[in-house]
Amino acid sequence: MSEQVKYVLDESRIPESWYNLAADLPKPVPPVLHPGTLKPVGPDDLAPLFPMALIMQEVSTEREIEIPGPVRDIYRQWRPTPLFRARQLEKVLQTPARIYYKYEGVSPAGSHKPNTAVAQAYYSKEAGVKRLATETGAGQWGSSLAFAGALFGLEVQVFMVRVSYDQKPYRRALMETYGARCIPSPSTETRAGRAILAQRADHPGSLGIAISEAVETAAQRDDTKYALGSVLNHVLLHQTVLGQEAMAQMEMAGDYPDVLVGCTGGGSNFAGLVFPFVGAQLRGGRRVRVVAVEPAACPSLTRGAYAYDFGDTGHLTPLAKMHTLGSTFTPPGFHAGGLRYHGMAPMVSHLKELGLIEAVAYHQTKCFEAGVQFARAEGIVPAPEANHAVRGTIDEAIRCREEGRSRAILFNLCGHGHFDMQAYTDYFAGRLEDREYDPEEVAMALAGLPPVPQGG
Ligand SMILES: Cc1ncc(COP(=O)(O)O)c(C=O)c1O
């Protein structure tokens, strides 16, 4: 094998379709239910919130869904993204492992999120929508949708989780630069926000609450739709451009991953990388070990119940079967704001139930330690969310060293941390706390799970 570091594809190699894992699953994902009737929702139930094209993608079982020309044209601005062999990190770790990373931080907003933001804005514009309402944690998703909205002439209103709004003022400035309005959540602009603030005026917010505020805003106006940055099938679908490119780039490297690693908040960057490989395996291809890495302070995959739950705290969404800590659970205010979500994508949860993926949880200081080690070897400063994947990868590489085995590990470096430097400053000053989630709060939140019959 050569000493090549960077595997770069020509623009013509941007995938022409998104890959839909639903086509290859041995068992379908349990349906999304209407919270009133407990019957599967139909397209009409979702029509107030999403453009019909996205609703059809949500329920599609077609293996390939064509990427519209205008979306591919915008992807050209940063896609295909590079795939790197982490040769410097391998040296530092003295590991026989072959470490690769797909780098999504080269997008205009600095993460994988524009892959779906551009698609969602495109379909919304096509459907005559004027405004999009959304939530954001650390601000990566909000700034991606703000960017996509600017391209298609859509107004964008972003409810940003309060703790992140205070921690990351420059993400807010970026959203405003793209022309979006950014509101700290919980806010007084919605009933859901006001109800939370009445209980606790200094509430730090959560993605579940911000989703309620955005959904309420979208449901009130005919010209406004809701856009979600993760969790839903169509969002995961759009992210598969990155995994398909990674497959071609691994082929260029003359290698194939033994292990895939990704961080999981709602599951979209993880799915984007791993679904094409899992699909290939399900169609008889090579087996690959897949590891999801989540925060120990919000461990939905490793500690959550697999049950039907609401996607938001105000209970405005349908019910999805997923790993959940309970929709009223508020995770502690750690720095990886994009991972502070009570649930997990139903498709990712389903893969865990089928035994096709594993999950591990880490505290944030261990993740920052890994991120700093990575930055000092490879030069790129990862987003706090991505540090979870870096931690998982470094631990796999250390295991290779201890076992004296050379495995190929591929992880998704889903974003850079240039807007998250306060978190690094806090880490260096010893101010980052490894906060535990409160098991009593999780027990209470899970006691409030909607009463859906087993197997429903
Ligand atoms: C850089 C980055 N990585 C990961 C995530 C988590 O989301 P997901 O699990 O959908 O990729 C976010 C969410 O905002 C993010 O900004």
The ligand as a Gaussian input file, in Angstrom:
#p B3LYP/6-31G(d) Opt

LIG

0 1
 C      -20.860000      18.236000      14.334000
 C      -22.040000      17.444000      14.790000
 N      -21.897000      16.123000      14.912000
 C      -22.916000      15.340000      15.323000
 C      -24.138000      15.883000      15.661000
 C      -25.201000      14.977000      16.152000
 O      -26.221000      14.778000      15.258000
 P      -26.348000      13.446000      14.424000
 O      -26.274000      12.300000      15.398000
 O      -27.655000      13.562000      13.772000
 O      -25.229000      13.428000      13.453000
 C      -24.345000      17.253000      15.519000
 C      -25.660000      17.809000      15.812000
 O      -25.926000      18.954000      15.844000
 C      -23.270000      18.048000      15.092000
 O      -23.416000      19.363000      14.975000

